[in-house]
């Protein structure tokens, strides 16, 4: 998977956003959506919110296609998306699902420092 992410980061050049991964205090993965051009056309709150909801919709479709249950919480005021595992804690990792969807949308991913 790391090799696929490296390949993606070298292939695409014109991203409008990047995602920074983190965790909630309970350990659930989060992705903060950050515009690559903070003064650009796509850096406003409404554009970021629209992107977050698009990503959340893709996450919902992907989890439905896999037959798994997640709690997906878009939080546009914080520029974040949080995914929490369902009670049955199904086999696929929530962070892997989020990374796959973001890479599919050509949004590069980094880990929070």
N, C-alpha and C positions, 0 to 999 in steps of 0.2 A: 504494500500500500504506500509506503514512503517513496518508493521509486516512482509510482504513478503521480504522486503529488509533486515530486521534483520535476517530472516531465511537464506537468501542467504549468508550473511556475515559469518554465523557460519557454513554453510555446506561445502563450498569450501575452500581449503587450498593452492593450488598451482597456484595462479594467476601470470601471467607474467607482467600484467599492472594493474593500478588502475586509476580511473577517478576522477578528482576534478572539481566540478561544480562551475561556476561563471556566470557573466553576462557582456554583452557589455555595453558601455555607453548608448546605446539606450534601454537597458533592455532585449535584446535577450539572451537566455541561451547558455552557452558555456560549453564544457567539455574538460579539459586538460588531455591528456593521459600520464601517468607517469609510467615508468618501476619500478617494485617492487625491482629489483636488478640493481641499476644504473651502475654497472661495468660488468653486465652479457651480455650474448650473444644477448639478445633481447633489449638492451638499445641503440643501434646505431640509428642514424638518419633515415637510410633506413628502418630498422625494425619498428620503430615508425611510419614512413610515411605509410608503408604497412598496419599496424594495423589501422591507421586513415582512410585510404581508404576502408578497409574492414568494419569498423563501419559505414562509410558514405553510403556504398552500402546497408548495413542492414537497415539503417534509410530510405533510398529511397524505399526499398521493403516494409517496414512496413507502410510508409505513403501512398504508392500506394495501399496496401491491404486495408487500412482504407478509401481510396478515398479522402484523404485530400492533400492539397498543402502546401509545405514548401520550403523555400530556405535553402538548406543544403550546407554549405561551409567548406570543409576540408582545414585546414591550417597547413600542415606538418612542415613548418619552425618554427611554434610557438607551435607545438604539440597540437593543438586545433581543435575542430569542433564547428561550430556555427550553430544554427538553428534559422531561423526567420519565423514568421507566414506569411502566404500569406495575400493579401489585404482583402480577405473575412473573415479573422480571425475565422476560423472554430472552432467548439466546443472543440476539444481536445487540451490540453496544450502541447506546444513543449517540455518543460522540462520533462513531464510525458512520452512522446514518447521516448525521449533520454534515460531516466532511464530504461524504459522497455527493450529497445534494449540492453543496456549495461548489465543489469542483465541477459538477455537471452544469452549473450556471456560470462557470468561468470566473468565480470569485476566489482569489487566493486566500489561503488560511495560514495564520500564524498563531502560536501559543502566547498567551499573556505572560508578561514577565513579572 
